[in-house]
Amino acid sequence: MTNLARRAALASVAASLLGLLPHTAAADDTLKIAIGQRGGWEQAVSDLGQDKGFFRKQGLKLEVLYTQGSAETLQSVISNSVDMGIGLGTHAFLGAFLKGAPLRGIGASFTSADEQYYYVLADSPIKTIKDGGGKTIAISTNGSSSNMFALHLAKHFDVDLKPQPAGNYTSSLTQVLTKQLDIGFSAAPFNLNYVDEGRIRIIARGSDVPALRNMSSRLLVVNVATLQRKKDLLRRYMAAYHETLDWMYADPAAIDAYAAWARLPKAVAKHAPEYMTRKNMEPSRLSGLPGIMEDAVKFKYIPAPLTEAQLKQAFPLDEVK
């Protein structure tokens, strides 16, 4: 074989091998993601998956911005300054959708409120949530899933709680420790080290409220323009998102990665999958919408339940599978 023929053969083999690599031509495709409440297991998927290489394998680079909660995430998606919002409260999403906001839900980021807990200072006179009448209770932002959880908590225990926007879990903790707020909120395993140290005391959990157990409380949301222009990128994102979730629940190394990312002791971080099961983290599991809409009407997020046609328009999950 001549040198020329040999080079041609090698070039052909190289081209064939490159053809086997997924999305090589789209290696620089970028998605901007806004995520509420940095630090939780749910919020870690994009960063952990990117560090592990799952998104790179799909030809994606993620730019992740962390917000204080649903209100900030919602505005980022509506303004199309980000491609996707994660952790947006379902009730707030429905309200914005019915007002004409260019939003679409492409999956659930979490179903149930099993990870939520409410706490007070260790020496607080509030012993149970029923002692909280007239007391302030932290939520992230108005219209967030934590806002809805607080309203449900008050209704379930028949107590007059005063929801107060407090920002993220760290800010909520600071305001409780400095006695600016009576009752704080967090999501396991975040801040559980303060419970172990005896500085705060849990007085209620989201799992105490049966109505919340089967509700997809937070969503993955995109702008209509993003869905139209970047559908292929969103499909690749969802593929990597699923692969990341599977790894997070199967590989013990995921706990080490999460602990380092969240700056949590491993002894605390390891409890995250116990509170937030793989089933409840499944993005294709969109459940409890009738109850969510009933609550959204009751708490004046929406004037009436969405029709089947409106729900189909609001949640085009099949388009990004």
MIZA-334303 format. One record per residue (C-alpha): x negated, y negated, z negated; residue in three letters. Coordinates in steps of 0.25 Angstrom, whole numbers, plus 2048, in hexadecimal, padded with zeros to 3 digits. Layout:
% MIZA-334303
XYZALA/...
//
This chain:
% MIZA-334303
800800800MET/7FB7F2804THR/7F97E77F9ASN/8047E0800LEU/80E7EC7FFALA/80A7EF7F1ARG/80D7E07EDARG/81A7E17F4ALA/81E7EE7EDALA/81A7E87DFLEU/8227DC7E2ALA/82E7E57E6SER/82D7ED7D9VAL/82C7E07D1ALA/8387DA7D7ALA/8407E77D4SER/83C7E67C5LEU/8407D87C4LEU/84D7DC7CAGLY/84F7E57BELEU/84E7D97B4LEU/85B7D37B0PRO/85E7C57B3HIS/84F7C27B7THR/8547B67BFALA/85C7B07B4ALA/8517B17AAALA/8527A27A6ASP/8617A17A5ASP/86479A798THR/87179A790LEU/87378F785LYS/87A795779ILE/88078D76DALA/882795761ILE/888791754GLY/882794746GLN/874799748ARG/86F7A473FGLY/87A7AF740GLY/87A7BC746TRP/8847B8750GLU/87C7AC754GLN/86F7B4756ALA/8737BC762VAL/86E7B276DSER/8607AF766ASP/85D7BD762LEU/8617C276FGLY/8587B8776GLN/84D7BC76DASP/84F7CA770LYS/84F7C877FGLY/85D7CC782PHE/8617BF788PHE/8547BE790ARG/8577CC796LYS/8647C679BGLN/85C7BA7A1GLY/8617B0797LEU/85A7A678ELYS/8637A0783LEU/86279277DGLU/86979376FVAL/86F787768LEU/87478975ATYR/880781756THR/88777E748GLN/89478674DGLY/8A0787756SER/8A2778758ALA/89477575DGLU/893782765THR/8A177F76BLEU/89C771770GLN/88F777776SER/89778077FVAL/8A2776783ILE/89876C787SER/89077778FASN/883774788SER/882782785VAL/88678F78DASP/88C796781MET/890794773GLY/8907A0769ILE/8987A175CGLY/8A3797760LEU/8AF799757GLY/8BA79F75FTHR/8C579675AHIS/8BD78A75EALA/8BA79076BPHE/8C979276ELEU/8CD784769GLY/8C277E773ALA/8C778777EPHE/8D578377DLEU/8D177477DLYS/8CA77678BGLY/8BC778787ALA/8B4780792PRO/8B178C789LEU/8B179B78BARG/8AF7A6780GLY/8A67B1786ILE/8A57B9779GLY/8A67BA76AALA/89A7B7762SER/8A07BD756PHE/8AD7C4751THR/8B27C3743SER/8AD7BB737ALA/8A67C6730ASP/8997BF72FGLU/89E7B2729GLN/89D7B071ATYR/8A07A4711TYR/8987A0705TYR/8977976F9VAL/88B7936F0LEU/88879E6E6ALA/88D7956DAASP/89A7906E2SER/8A77916DAPRO/8AD7966E7ILE/8AD7A56E4LYS/8B67AA6F0THR/8BB7A36FCILE/8C97A26F5LYS/8C27986ECASP/8BF78F6F8GLY/8CB7876F8GLY/8C87786FCGLY/8B977C6FELYS/8B177970BTHR/8AD785713ILE/8A278471EALA/8A578672CILE/89B784738SER/8A377A740THR/8B2777742ASN/8B878174CGLY/8AD78B749SER/8B079A746SER/8AB797738SER/8B678C737ASN/8C179673BMET/8BB7A0731PHE/8BC796726ALA/8CB793729LEU/8CE7A272AHIS/8C77A471CLEU/8CF799716ALA/8DC79F71CLYS/8D97AD718HIS/8D57AA709PHE/8E079F708ASP/8D6794704VAL/8D4786708ASP/8C678570ELEU/8C0778714LYS/8B877C721PRO/8AC773722GLN/8A277372EPRO/894776729ALA/88C77A735GLY/884787735ASN/88279172BTYR/87678A725THR/87D77D724SER/88978371DSER/88078A713LEU/87877D710THR/88677670EGLN/88A780704VAL/87D7816FDLEU/87E7716FBTHR/88C7726F7LYS/89176A703GLN/89A776707LEU/8A27806FEASP/8A278C706ILE/89878F711GLY/89979971DPHE/88F7A2724SER/88D7AE72DALA/8867BA728ALA/87B7BC727PRO/8787AD727PHE/8767A8719ASN/8787B5712LEU/86A7B470CASN/8707A8703TYR/87B7B26FFVAL/8707BC6FBASP/8687B16F3GLU/8757AE6EBGLY/87679F6F0ARG/8837A16F7ILE/88F7AA6F5ARG/8987B06FFILE/8A77AE6FCILE/8AD7B2709ALA/8AB7B9717ARG/8B17B8725GLY/8B47C7724SER/8BD7C4718ASP/8C77BE722VAL/8CE7C972APRO/8D37C0735ALA/8C47BD739LEU/8BF7CB73AARG/8C37CD749ASN/8C27BF74FMET/8B77BB759SER/8B47AF751SER/8A87AA75AARG/8A67AA769LEU/89C7A9774LEU/8A079D77CVAL/89C796789VAL/8A078A791ASN/8A978D79EVAL/89E7877A6ALA/8937917A0THR/89C79D7A3LEU/89E7987B1GLN/88F7957B4ARG/88879F7ABLYS/8917AB7ABLYS/8857B47AEASP/87C7AF7A3LEU/8887B0799LEU/8897BF79DARG/87A7C179BARG/87B7BA78ETYR/8867C3789MET/87E7CF78EALA/8727CB785ALA/87C7C777ATYR/8817D5779HIS/8737DB77AGLU/86E7D276FTHR/87A7D6766LEU/8787E5768ASP/8697E3764TRP/86D7DB758MET/8757E6752TYR/86C7F1757ALA/85D7ED754ASP/8587EA746PRO/84F7E074CALA/85B7D774FALA/85C7D5740ILE/84E7D073FASP/8507C774BALA/85C7C1745TYR/8567BF738ALA/84B7B773EALA/8547AF747TRP/85E7AC73BALA/8527AA731ARG/8597B4728LEU/8537BE71FPRO/8557CC726LYS/85C7D171AALA/8677C771DVAL/8667C872CALA/8697D772CLYS/8777D5727HIS/87B7CD734ALA/8807D973CPRO/8887DE730GLU/8907D1730TYR/8907CF73FMET/8937DD746THR/8907E0754ARG/89F7E1757LYS/8A17D3752ASN/8967CD75AMET/89B7D3767GLU/89D7C8771PRO/8A87CF779SER/8B07D276CARG/8BA7C676DLEU/8C57CA763SER/8CF7C475AGLY/8D37B9764LEU/8E27B9760PRO/8DF7B6751GLY/8D47AC755ILE/8DF7A475DMET/8E97A5752GLU/8DF79F748ASP/8DB795752ALA/8E9790754VAL/8EB790745LYS/8DF788742PHE/8E277F74ELYS/8D6783757TYR/8E0785762ILE/8EF782764PRO/8F3790769ALA/8ED79E76CPRO/8E679F77ALEU/8ED7A6784THR/8E87B378BGLU/8E37AB797ALA/8DC7A078EGLN/8D57AB786LEU/8D07B2793LYS/8CB7A4798GLN/8C57A178AALA/8BE7AF789PHE/8B87B4796PRO/8B07BE78FLEU/8B07C779CASP/8A87BD7A4GLU/89B7BE79CVAL/89B7CD79ALYS/
//
